[in-house]
Amino acid sequence: MIEVTFFTLLTVEYWLLSGFWYNFHMENIENLKRTIAKNLTIYRKKAGYTQQELAEKINYSDKSVSKWERGDGVPDIYILKQI
């Protein structure tokens, strides 16, 4: 059985206040962006589309597709489903 002590509560509060959870969360978001970027690039090329051609099919700009493939942003979930 885990015993919750005042020290334990202070430690958890310190982690929260120090940004531990924020940094952990942000690292996961960055990993997700990289994964989406890599997969988008791989599957676009596998389908034989240029960034411009994919952009036209989903009614976005080629600049948006480029941004997604660099991992500087991610498409909306609706667009991911379309792709």
N, C-alpha and C positions, 0 to 999 in steps of 0.2 A: 504494500500500500504506500502511495506517495504522500508524504507529509508536507503540507504547505505551511511554510513559516513566514514570518515577517521578512526575513532575509530573502526568501524566494520571491516574494512579491516585489520587494525593492529591486531585485535583479531584473525581473521581467519589466518593471517600469523603466529601469535604466535602458534596457535594450530598445524599448519602444521609443523612448525619448531621444536616444542616441541615433536613431535612424536605421537601426539594424534591420528591422522588418521592411522599411521603405527601400533600402538598398537591395535586400533579398528579392523583393517584388520587382524592382526595376531591372535587376539582372535577368529574371525570368522573362520579362517583357522583351528585353533586347535579344534573348535567345529565340524567342518566338518570331520576332521580326527577321532575324537571320534565317531561320528555317523557312519561313514563308518566301523570303527573297530567293533563296536557293531553289526551292521547289518550283516557284513561278518561272524562273529562268530555265530550269531543266525541262519542264513540261511545255513551255512555249516553244523552245527549240525543237523538242521531240515532235511537236505538231507541225513544225515547219513554218511557223509564223515569225515575222519580224515584230519588233515592238510596235511599230506603226500599224501593222495589220491587226494585231491583237487589240490595240487601242481602238481602232475603228469598229471592231466587232462588239466591243462592250461600251461604246460611246464615251470613251475617255480620251485624254490626250496621250501622245507617246511620251510626254514628259512625266505624266503620272506613272505610267508603266515603268519607265526608267527609274523613277524614285522608289517604287516598290521593289524593284529588282536590286537596287543598291542597299535596301534595308533602311532607307530614310523615312519610310512610312509604310503603312499597310492598307490594302483596299478594304472597303466596307465588306461586311460578311455577305451581303447580297451579291456583290461583285465576285467575291471568292467562289460563291456557289455557281455563278454563271460560268466562270472560267473553268 
